[in-house]
Amino acid sequence: MKNLLPALAALALLAAPTHALSAPENRPPQAAAVDTALPAPPKVTLWEDTGMKPAEAREWQDYKFAPQEAMNWQQAGFLPLVARSWSDKGFDADEARIWRDSARSSRTMMADLDHSDPAAWKREGFSPQDRLAWWDAGFVFDDAVLLARAGMTPVQAAWHGQEKLKELRGEQTGASKRQNGAGASTETPAALSAAGAWAILGPFLKVGLLAVLAIMAAGLAFFFYRRAQTNRKLAKLKPDAPDSEAPPVKHRSQYLEKRKPAREVRLIKGSKPRCVHCKSENVRPSQMHPHKFAGINFTDYFRCRACGRHFAIVSYTPIVLTGGGLALTLILVLASFIYLFSVG
């Protein structure tokens, strides 16, 4: 028995697996493959390193481009002005090249009809391939946006897109009508009538008429004042007084100065004027030219056949009527404007 135990132990050792000789299933971290990717090229910071001519570099500088950006846009095939417009819309050189080339590769009718900006497609989440797919399906940007928001793909829209567009536009039209009708009043405007016009214009016309009456009253008061003043002057005239109220001129030149005849102030001229000197009614119109304002005669000149003197009659009726007519016209014009603004 003691002789068998060493033999059994030797057999057990021989039957056991030898772990030291088996290859490891996983490589150790030190044995991992070394990354062979090349490092990124250094960024160009000097215009001398871009390979451009000085005049060309200055043109890119005028459009606010850095040296590296100018190189990228130039390699993409863009001029400085065109590159600036694409860059302002949020594209880099590679994106702009892809969008531009995708449009060049499409010669469909929709590509010619669609004048939308690529930035609009980009804002809606479309890619250049999506734009080509919608063009191939027969839809421009606005229609593509409506159908895409409704959950349709370009393939589905190619078969049923037109019917879906009619449905979507009908819903938008109905919603806009409801929205506009919600804020609008359903009451019809009241018909124009004399009572409504008087309610609007009544207070203004009352004030205006009072103003006209005040103007005419002021004119009449001035008339009475002038008549009293003129009557006092006429009462002081002597029978043998000269033909003029003006004082005699001591030093006369070879040309006689015009004289101002005696005058009488009346409210109404009357059909039979009388001489203010001798009170005779045997008078005739004088050859002196009357004073007119806007074609209206306010003063009439006469010569008395009995005493041979000139005199004038100032009538305040045209003055008062002209002033009142102008004031009334102005009031009516203002009233019409007030009425139009109130109705509108």
Phi and psi in degrees as a GROMACS rama.xvg file:
@    title "Ramachandran Plot"
@    xaxis  label "Phi"
@    yaxis  label "Psi"
@TYPE xy
-65.7468  -26.8073  LYS-2
-77.9592  -24.3862  ASN-3
-81.7428  -26.0729  LEU-4
-62.6392  -44.21  LEU-5
-62.3941  -35.5858  PRO-6
-67.0523  -40.5979  ALA-7
-66.8208  -38.4473  LEU-8
-64.8471  -38.0589  ALA-9
-66.5073  -39.7944  ALA-10
-66.099  -36.8421  LEU-11
-65.588  -38.866  ALA-12
-67.6291  -39.0247  LEU-13
-67.3335  -32.8961  LEU-14
-77.2934  -21.5377  ALA-15
-70.6363  142.856  ALA-16
-69.6987  146.866  PRO-17
-97.1037  97.469  THR-18
-69.4257  -25.8472  HIS-19
-68.7649  -28.3684  ALA-20
-88.2776  -15.4675  LEU-21
-76.9471  141.409  SER-22
-75.1517  142.31  ALA-23
-69.9094  139.806  PRO-24
-67.1298  -41.9958  GLU-25
-109.599  140.387  ASN-26
-71.9928  145.705  ARG-27
-69.5944  159.529  PRO-28
-57.9266  -29.8854  PRO-29
-71.3584  -24.5845  GLN-30
-91.4756  6.4323  ALA-31
-64.097  152.895  ALA-32
-67.056  138.82  ALA-33
-79.6164  133.382  VAL-34
-67.1178  123.331  ASP-35
-101.716  9.5255  THR-36
-66.4065  141.202  ALA-37
-77.4979  146.364  LEU-38
-68.7307  155.087  PRO-39
-63.954  142.149  ALA-40
-64.5426  148.346  PRO-41
-65.0313  147.219  PRO-42
-78.3899  133.699  LYS-43
-77.1654  126.735  VAL-44
-117.568  -10.998  THR-45
-115.722  139.313  LEU-46
-66.5957  -24.892  TRP-47
-66.5037  -24.9606  GLU-48
-88.2758  -3.21477  ASP-49
-81.3158  -16.0773  THR-50
81.2872  9.00417  GLY-51
-89.5402  158.49  MET-52
-76.3842  156.194  LYS-53
-57.3945  -41.6348  PRO-54
-64.9934  -40.2883  ALA-55
-67.2884  -40.6931  GLU-56
-64.5582  -38.6643  ALA-57
-64.7924  -34.5307  ARG-58
-64.7712  -41.3958  GLU-59
-67.1633  -35.8498  TRP-60
-64.9296  -35.99  GLN-61
-62.1895  -27.5853  ASP-62
-95.8915  19.0664  TYR-63
64.3964  40.9393  LYS-64
-104.591  143.986  PHE-65
-80.7662  163.652  ALA-66
-56.9593  -45.7298  PRO-67
-66.0844  -41.3238  GLN-68
-62.9525  -42.0114  GLU-69
-61.7608  -40.613  ALA-70
-62.6403  -42.5703  MET-71
-64.5316  -44.8079  ASN-72
-67.7979  -36.7134  TRP-73
-67.4146  -40.9574  GLN-74
-66.4202  -28.6009  GLN-75
-77.925  -8.82943  ALA-76
91.5394  30.409  GLY-77
-111.82  143.81  PHE-78
-79.2348  161.567  LEU-79
-58.0443  -43.23  PRO-80
-64.7857  -45.3941  LEU-81
-66.4385  -39.6527  VAL-82
-63.0574  -38.0464  ALA-83
-63.2082  -41.2335  ARG-84
-66.0371  -41.2763  SER-85
-66.7013  -40.8576  TRP-86
-64.8978  -38.08  SER-87
-66.1234  -22.3176  ASP-88
-89.2694  2.63015  LYS-89
96.6219  16.0442  GLY-90
-101.109  145.775  PHE-91
-94.8543  -178.376  ASP-92
-64.2615  -43.0331  ALA-93
-66.8772  -44.224  ASP-94
-62.1208  -44.1579  GLU-95
-62.2886  -38.944  ALA-96
-64.5786  -41.5213  ARG-97
-65.2341  -45.3164  ILE-98
-64.9317  -39.5954  TRP-99
-66.4202  -45.7849  ARG-100
-67.7549  -32.5132  ASP-101
-66.8525  -36.0502  SER-102
-70.9788  -34.6143  ALA-103
-67.4757  -31.6066  ARG-104
-76.8922  -11.8918  SER-105
-104.944  127.858  SER-106
-121.464  28.3949  ARG-107
-79.1199  167.093  THR-108
-66.4311  -35.6246  MET-109
-65.6892  -33.6121  MET-110
-65.1584  -32.4806  ALA-111
-78.5219  -31.1998  ASP-112
-81.1014  -28.0198  LEU-113
-83.2377  112.423  ASP-114
-106.695  21.4417  HIS-115
-75.184  160.489  SER-116
-82.2219  138.219  ASP-117
-56.7679  -28.4215  PRO-118
-62.8257  -31.8691  ALA-119
-67.0195  -41.7744  ALA-120
-61.6163  -41.3422  TRP-121
-65.1995  -40.2785  LYS-122
-62.6289  -32.3867  ARG-123
-82.9015  2.52506  GLU-124
88.0791  13.1274  GLY-125
-86.268  149.457  PHE-126
-102.271  168.857  SER-127
-57.7813  -35.8691  PRO-128
-67.4655  -36.3963  GLN-129
-63.8222  -40.6388  ASP-130
-62.869  -42.4415  ARG-131
-63.2416  -36.8065  LEU-132
-66.1594  -41.5387  ALA-133
-68.7151  -35.9683  TRP-134
-64.464  -43.1065  TRP-135
-64.0019  -30.3651  ASP-136
-77.2465  -12.9218  ALA-137
96.9004  32.1581  GLY-138
-133.295  138.497  PHE-139
-86.8857  -174.328  VAL-140
-61.4183  -49.7536  PHE-141
-60.8154  -43.8978  ASP-142
-67.4876  -38.7494  ASP-143
-63.0591  -38.2386  ALA-144
-64.5906  -44.7607  VAL-145
-61.2014  -46.4178  LEU-146
-69.8966  -38.0551  LEU-147
-65.8225  -39.5219  ALA-148
-67.2424  -25.554  ARG-149
-81.9626  -2.37485  ALA-150
94.6603  14.5739  GLY-151
-96.4414  146.194  MET-152
-95.0954  164.295  THR-153
-57.8544  -35.4276  PRO-154
-66.078  -44.1448  VAL-155
-66.5124  -37.8292  GLN-156
-68.1495  -28.1591  ALA-157
-62.8902  -26.7071  ALA-158
-97.1957  -41.4471  TRP-159
-127.444  18.3737  HIS-160
-69.7416  -37.6415  GLY-161
-65.5401  -42.9983  GLN-162
-63.4026  -39.6886  GLU-163
-66.4588  -37.5506  LYS-164
-62.782  -43.2025  LEU-165
-60.159  -40.7907  LYS-166
-66.0105  -44.6213  GLU-167
-66.429  -42.1198  LEU-168
-68.6685  -33.0708  ARG-169
-64.9937  -38.8337  GLY-170
-66.7658  -40.682  GLU-171
-64.4674  -40.609  GLN-172
-64.264  -42.7864  THR-173
-65.2768  -38.5065  GLY-174
-66.1783  -40.6482  ALA-175
-66.3908  -37.402  SER-176
-65.7305  -41.035  LYS-177
-66.0971  -38.8101  ARG-178
-66.1639  -42.7438  GLN-179
-68.267  -35.8041  ASN-180
-74.5665  -21.5057  GLY-181
-68.7212  -37.4215  ALA-182
-88.9372  -13.2163  GLY-183
-88.7235  149.292  ALA-184
-83.2391  139.399  SER-185
-84.5447  -6.25201  THR-186
-76.1257  136.985  GLU-187
-79.7316  145.861  THR-188
-63.7999  144.644  PRO-189
-68.5826  142.687  ALA-190
-70.1418  145.507  ALA-191
-70.8237  136.41  LEU-192
-145.975  167.302  SER-193
-65.5245  -36.8269  ALA-194
-65.7948  -41.1197  ALA-195
-66.698  -39.7257  GLY-196
-64.1946  -40.7634  ALA-197
-68.0104  -32.2159  TRP-198
-64.9795  -31.3456  ALA-199
-82.4609  -44.6456  ILE-200
-96.4898  -11.353  LEU-201
-55.417  -54.4054  GLY-202
-60.1318  -39.7136  PRO-203
-67.0605  -42.8452  PHE-204
-65.6839  -35.9579  LEU-205
-62.5467  -45.656  LYS-206
-64.6138  -39.7999  VAL-207
-64.072  -42.6426  GLY-208
-65.0181  -38.4885  LEU-209
-62.3462  -37.9242  LEU-210
-65.8453  -39.5305  ALA-211
-63.4974  -44.8955  VAL-212
-62.2454  -37.3803  LEU-213
-65.8921  -38.7588  ALA-214
-64.8875  -45.1416  ILE-215
-65.5117  -38.5502  MET-216
-64.6243  -39.753  ALA-217
-64.4799  -39.0111  ALA-218
-63.5173  -40.7986  GLY-219
-66.8304  -39.3482  LEU-220
-63.348  -40.7759  ALA-221
-66.0935  -34.9213  PHE-222
-61.786  -48.3375  PHE-223
-62.9202  -37.0475  PHE-224
-63.9723  -46.7459  TYR-225
-66.1974  -35.3276  ARG-226
-67.6202  -41.8089  ARG-227
-64.3442  -40.1279  ALA-228
-64.6507  -41.7788  GLN-229
-68.3125  -38.9254  THR-230
-64.4556  -35.6494  ASN-231
-65.3561  -39.2942  ARG-232
-67.5417  -39.2137  LYS-233
-67.6776  -32.7096  LEU-234
-67.4379  -25.8271  ALA-235
-85.2627  -9.18433  LYS-236
-69.853  137.782  LEU-237
-91.4587  153.469  LYS-238
-59.272  -33.6486  PRO-239
-96.8154  21.4821  ASP-240
-72.3201  154.301  ALA-241
-65.2997  176.577  PRO-242
-75.9255  2.26257  ASP-243
-129.55  151.9  SER-244
-80.2677  -20.8166  GLU-245
-71.8687  147.116  ALA-246
-65.7889  150.924  PRO-247
-65.334  146.794  PRO-248
-90.9077  127.643  VAL-249
-75.2547  -46.991  LYS-250
-107.548  101.964  HIS-251
-95.0863  140.364  ARG-252
-87.9511  -177.979  SER-253
-70.6419  -19.5929  GLN-254
-102.166  121.495  TYR-255
-71.2772  133.847  LEU-256
-76.5811  151.434  GLU-257
-70.3831  141.488  LYS-258
-108.064  154.973  ARG-259
-104.047  108.312  LYS-260
-65.2203  160.776  PRO-261
-63.5002  145.104  ALA-262
-136.06  158.021  ARG-263
-126.355  137.156  GLU-264
-100.633  126.414  VAL-265
-133.415  157.152  ARG-266
-77.367  -41.602  LEU-267
-125.904  134.994  ILE-268
-64.8228  -40.4646  LYS-269
85.6552  162.855  GLY-270
-87.4297  -21.1577  SER-271
-124.647  89.4982  LYS-272
-70.3493  150.944  PRO-273
-117.376  149.522  ARG-274
-68.3901  134.422  CYS-275
-77.4465  -11.0018  VAL-276
-92.8238  -57.454  HIS-277
-109.266  2.57072  CYS-278
63.6793  22.5235  LYS-279
-84.7306  146.096  SER-280
-94.7565  1.21971  GLU-281
-85.5086  78.8665  ASN-282
-125.937  163.159  VAL-283
-137.451  156.72  ARG-284
-63.4772  140.882  PRO-285
-83.8323  161.311  SER-286
-83.1335  -1.12108  GLN-287
-69.6768  138.951  MET-288
-77.3211  126.065  HIS-289
-71.957  157.606  PRO-290
-83.7307  126.675  HIS-291
-123.062  149.828  LYS-292
-132.633  117.224  PHE-293
56.5637  37.822  ALA-294
79.1488  4.31965  GLY-295
-104.965  130.883  ILE-296
-92.4667  121.684  ASN-297
-105.094  -17.3915  PHE-298
-134.024  130.847  THR-299
-115.673  136.569  ASP-300
-107.775  140.134  TYR-301
-134.944  161.672  PHE-302
-127.174  131.267  ARG-303
-82.2576  129.577  CYS-304
-75.6552  -22.452  ARG-305
-77.518  -49.6504  ALA-306
-105.865  -9.31831  CYS-307
75.666  12.9446  GLY-308
-98.6514  157.081  ARG-309
-87.6254  150.376  HIS-310
-154.321  165.187  PHE-311
-132.468  149.778  ALA-312
-121.337  120.101  ILE-313
-98.3698  118.387  VAL-314
-102.417  125.94  SER-315
-91.091  -5.43665  TYR-316
-63.4597  -48.4231  THR-317
-61.8739  -33.6123  PRO-318
-65.4561  -47.1982  ILE-319
-66.4478  -43.4785  VAL-320
-66.4199  -38.9408  LEU-321
-65.295  -46.149  THR-322
-61.5689  -44.2735  GLY-323
-65.3285  -38.2687  GLY-324
-65.3291  -41.569  GLY-325
-63.5484  -42.8557  LEU-326
-64.4896  -41.1988  ALA-327
-66.5446  -39.0651  LEU-328
-62.8825  -43.5036  THR-329
-62.5846  -39.1463  LEU-330
-66.8343  -41.0843  ILE-331
-66.8201  -38.4229  LEU-332
-63.8461  -45.2964  VAL-333
-63.7894  -37.3582  LEU-334
-64.8374  -39.5171  ALA-335
-64.1879  -40.3433  SER-336
-64.3587  -42.6546  PHE-337
-62.8324  -39.0757  ILE-338
-67.6863  -42.0385  TYR-339
-63.9198  -42.9461  LEU-340
-67.2616  -33.9058  PHE-341
-70.4317  -40.0927  SER-342
-71.4125  -40.7066  VAL-343
